[in-house]
Amino acid sequence: MAEDYDYLFKCIVVGDGGVGKTALTLRFSKGFFTENYKMTIGVDFHVKTISVNADEGPLRAKLQIWDTGGQERFSSIRPMYYRGALGALLIFDLTSISSFEHLPQWIEEVRANVQTD
């Protein structure tokens, strides 16, 4: 039987390689944390259904979380994963100033690839 939901929400997760995008998405979607770093090749896909209390009553939203590879070599394939995305999470590592300094580049990539109409 298919899972019921009221809304489908696709979100893309971007940021430099090694900043913790996969650890964050796994913790949120599966409930566990891993310290073992394994580079994401292309994209990893996670799903989580959440309940939201709204004025009209509880709603169920199915979140599709697209965890992208942050290394420069994946920049040519990343744009295809933006199609249909309704949101983006930009992740950086608090211990890496360069990952923070690269956020404007990530913002530019998101703006160039996410449709706003």
Contact map, one row per residue, 1 for C-alpha under 8 A:
111000000000000000000000000000000000000000000000000000000000000000000000000000000000000000000000000000000000000000000
111100000000000000000000000000000000000000000000000000000000000000000000000000000000000000000000000000000000000000000
111110000000000000000000000000000000000000000000000000000000000000000000000000000000000000000000000000000000000000000
011111000000000000000000000000000000000000000000000000000001000000000000000000000000000000000000000000000000000000000
001111110000000000000000000000000000000000000000100000000011110000000000000000000000000000000000000000000000000000000
000111110000000000000000000000000000000000000000000000000011110000000000000000000000000000000000000000000000000000000
000011111000000000000000000000000000000000000000000000000011110000000000000000000000000000000000000000000000000000000
000011111100000000000000000000000000000000000000000000000000111100000000000000000000000000000000000000000000000000000
000000111110000000000000000000000000000000000000000000000000111100000000000000000000111000000000000000000000000000000
000000011111000000000000000000000000000000000000000000000000001111000000000000000001111000000000000000000000000000000
000000001111100000000000000000000000000000000000000000000000001111000000000000000000111110000000000000000000000000000
000000000111110000000000000000000000000000000000000000000000000011110000000000001100101110000000000000000000000000000
000000000011111000001000000000000000000000000000000000000000000011110000000000000000000111100000000000000000000000000
000000000001111100001000000000000000000000000000000000000000000000111100000000000000000111100000000000000100000000000
000000000000111110101000000000000000000000000000000000000000000000000100000000000000000001110000001000100100000000000
000000000000011111100000000000000000000000000000000000000000000000000110000000000000000000110000001001000000000000000
000000000000001111110000000000000000001000000000000000000000000000001110000000000000000000000000000000000000000000000
000000000000000111111000000000000000101000000000000000000000000000000100000000000000000000000000000000000000000000000
000000000000001111111000000000000000000000000000000000000000000000000000000000000000000000111000001000000000000000000
000000000000000011111111000000000000000000000000000000000000000000000000000000000000000000111000000000000000000000000
000000000000111001111111100000000000000000000000000000000000000000110000000000000000000000100000000000000000000000000
000000000000000000011111110000000000000100000000000000000000000000100000000000000000000000000000000000000000000000000
000000000000000000011111111000001110000000000000000000000000000000000000000000000000000000000000000000000000000000000
000000000000000000011111111100001000000000000000000000000000000000000000000000000000000000000000000000000000000000000
000000000000000000001111111111000000000000000100000000000000000010100000000000000000000000000000000000000000000000000
000000000000000000000111111111111000000000000100000000000000000000000000000000000000000000000000000000000000000000000
000000000000000000000011111111111000000000000000000000000000000000000000000000000000000000000000000000000000000000000
000000000000000000000001111111110000000000000000000000000000000000000000000000000000000000000000000000000000000000000
000000000000000000000000111111100000000000000111000000000000000000000000000000000000000000000000000000000000000000000
000000000000000000000000111111110000000000000001000000000000000000000000000000000000000000000000000000000000000000000
000000000000000000000000011111111000000000000000000000000000000000000000000000000000000000000000000000000000000000000
000000000000000000000000011101111100000000000000000000000000000000000000000000000000000000000000000000000000000000000
000000000000000000000011011000111110000000000000000000000000000000000000000000000000000000000000000000000000000000000
000000000000000000000010000000011111100000000000000000000000000000000000000000000000000000000000000000000000000000000
000000000000000000000010000000001111100000000000000000000000000000000000000000000000000000000000000000000000000000000
000000000000000000000000000000000111110000000000000000000000000000000000000000000000000000000000000000000000000000000
000000000000000001000000000000000111111000000000000000000000000000000000000000000000000000000000000000000000000000000
000000000000000000000000000000000001111100000000000000000000000000000000000000000000000000000000000000000000000000000
000000000000000011000000000000000000111110000000000000000000000000001000000000000000000000000000000000000000000000000
000000000000000000000100000000000000011111110000000000000000000000111100000000000000000000000000000000000000000000000
000000000000000000000000000000000000001111110000000000000000000000011000010000000000000000000000000000000000000000000
000000000000000000000000000000000000000111110000000000000000000000011000010011000000000000000000000000000000000000000
000000000000000000000000000000000000000111111000000000000000000001111000000000001000000000000000000000000000000000000
000000000000000000000000000000000000000111111100000000000000000001110000000000000000000000000000000000000000000000000
000000000000000000000000000000000000000000111110000000000000000111100000000000000000000000000000000000000000000000000
000000000000000000000000110010000000000000011111000000000000000111100000000000000000000000000000000000000000000000000
000000000000000000000000000010000000000000001111100000000000011110000000000000000000000000000000000000000000000000000
000000000000000000000000000011000000000000000111110000000000011100000000000000000000000000000000000000000000000000000
000010000000000000000000000000000000000000000011111000000001111000000000000000000000000000000000000000000000000000000
000000000000000000000000000000000000000000000001111100000001111000000000000000000000000000000000000000000000000000000
000000000000000000000000000000000000000000000000111110000111100000000000000000000000000000000000000000000000000000000
000000000000000000000000000000000000000000000000011111000111100000000000000000000000000000000000000000000000000000000
000000000000000000000000000000000000000000000000001111101110000000000000000000000000000000000000000000000000000000000
000000000000000000000000000000000000000000000000000111111110000000000000000000000000000000000000000000000000000000000
000000000000000000000000000000000000000000000000000011111000000000000000000000000000000000000000000000000000000000000
000000000000000000000000000000000000000000000000000001111100000000000000000000000000000000000000000000000000000000000
000000000000000000000000000000000000000000000000000011111110000000000000000000000000000000000000000000000000000000000
000000000000000000000000000000000000000000000000001111011111000000000000000000000000000000000000000000000000000000000
000011100000000000000000000000000000000000000000001111001111100000000000000000000000000000000000000000000000000000000
000111100000000000000000000000000000000000000000111100000111110000000000000000000000000000000000000000000000000000000
000011111000000000000000000000000000000000000000111100000011111000000000000000000000000000000000000000000000000000000
000011111000000000000000000000000000000000000011110000000001111100000000000000000000000000000000000000000000000000000
000000011110000000000000000000000000000000000011110000000000111110000000000000000000000000000000000000000000000000000
000000011110000000000000000000000000000000001111000000000000011111000000000000000000000000000000000000000000000000000
000000000111100000000000100000000000000000001110000000000000001111100000000000000000000000000000000000000000000000000
000000000111100000000000000000000000000000111100000000000000000111110000000000001000000000000000000000000000000000000
000000000001110000001100100000000000000100111100000000000000000011111000000000000000000000000000000000000000000000000
000000000001110000001000000000000000000111110000000000000000000001111100000001000000000000000000000000000000000000000
000000000000010010000000000000000000001111100000000000000000000000111110010001000000000000000000000000000000000000000
000000000000011111000000000000000000000100000000000000000000000000011111011000000000000000000000000000000000000000000
000000000000000110000000000000000000000000000000000000000000000000001111111000000000000000000000000000000000000000000
000000000000000000000000000000000000000000000000000000000000000000000111111000000000000000000000000000000000000000000
000000000000000000000000000000000000000000000000000000000000000000000011111100000000000000000000000000000000000000000
000000000000000000000000000000000000000011000000000000000000000000001111111111000000000000000000000000000000000000000
000000000000000000000000000000000000000000000000000000000000000000000111111111100000000000000000000000000000000000000
000000000000000000000000000000000000000000000000000000000000000000000000111111100000000000000000000000000000000000000
000000000000000000000000000000000000000001000000000000000000000000000000011111111000000000000000000000000000000000000
000000000000000000000000000000000000000001000000000000000000000000011000011111111100000000000000000000000000000000000
000000000000000000000000000000000000000000000000000000000000000000000000001111111110000000000000000000000000000010000
000000000000000000000000000000000000000000000000000000000000000000000000000011111110000000000000000000000000000000000
000000000001000000000000000000000000000000100000000000000000000001000000000011111110000000000000000000000000000000000
000000000001000000000000000000000000000000000000000000000000000000000000000001111111100000000000000000000000010011000
000000000000000000000000000000000000000000000000000000000000000000000000000000111111100000000000000000000000000011100
000000000100000000000000000000000000000000000000000000000000000000000000000000000111110000000000000000000000000001100
000000001111000000000000000000000000000000000000000000000000000000000000000000000111111100000000000000000000000001100
000000001110000000000000000000000000000000000000000000000000000000000000000000000001111100000000000000000000000001000
000000001111000000000000000000000000000000000000000000000000000000000000000000000000111110000000000000000000000000000
000000000011110000000000000000000000000000000000000000000000000000000000000000000000111111000000000000000000010000000
000000000011110000000000000000000000000000000000000000000000000000000000000000000000001111100000000000000000000000000
000000000000111000000000000000000000000000000000000000000000000000000000000000000000000111110000000000100110000000000
000000000000111100111000000000000000000000000000000000000000000000000000000000000000000011111000000000000000000000000
000000000000001100110000000000000000000000000000000000000000000000000000000000000000000001111101001100100000000000000
000000000000000000110000000000000000000000000000000000000000000000000000000000000000000000111111101100000000000000000
000000000000000000000000000000000000000000000000000000000000000000000000000000000000000000011111100100000000000000000
000000000000000000000000000000000000000000000000000000000000000000000000000000000000000000001111100000000000000000000
000000000000000000000000000000000000000000000000000000000000000000000000000000000000000000011111111100000000000000000
000000000000000000000000000000000000000000000000000000000000000000000000000000000000000000001111111110000000000000000
000000000000000000000000000000000000000000000000000000000000000000000000000000000000000000000001111111000000000000000
000000000000001100100000000000000000000000000000000000000000000000000000000000000000000000011001111111100000000000000
000000000000000000000000000000000000000000000000000000000000000000000000000000000000000000011101111111100000000000000
000000000000000000000000000000000000000000000000000000000000000000000000000000000000000000000000111111110000000000000
000000000000000100000000000000000000000000000000000000000000000000000000000000000000000000000000011111111100000000000
000000000000001000000000000000000000000000000000000000000000000000000000000000000000000001010000001111111110000000000
000000000000000000000000000000000000000000000000000000000000000000000000000000000000000000000000000011111111000000000
000000000000000000000000000000000000000000000000000000000000000000000000000000000000000000000000000001111111100000000
000000000000011000000000000000000000000000000000000000000000000000000000000000000000000001000000000001111111110000000
000000000000000000000000000000000000000000000000000000000000000000000000000000000000000001000000000000111111111000000
000000000000000000000000000000000000000000000000000000000000000000000000000000000000000000000000000000011111111100000
000000000000000000000000000000000000000000000000000000000000000000000000000000000000000000000000000000001111111110000
000000000000000000000000000000000000000000000000000000000000000000000000000000000100000100000000000000000111111111000
000000000000000000000000000000000000000000000000000000000000000000000000000000000000000000000000000000000011111111000
000000000000000000000000000000000000000000000000000000000000000000000000000000000000000000000000000000000001111111000
000000000000000000000000000000000000000000000000000000000000000000000000000000100110000000000000000000000000111111100
000000000000000000000000000000000000000000000000000000000000000000000000000000000111110000000000000000000000011111110
000000000000000000000000000000000000000000000000000000000000000000000000000000000011100000000000000000000000000011111
000000000000000000000000000000000000000000000000000000000000000000000000000000000000000000000000000000000000000001111
000000000000000000000000000000000000000000000000000000000000000000000000000000000000000000000000000000000000000000111
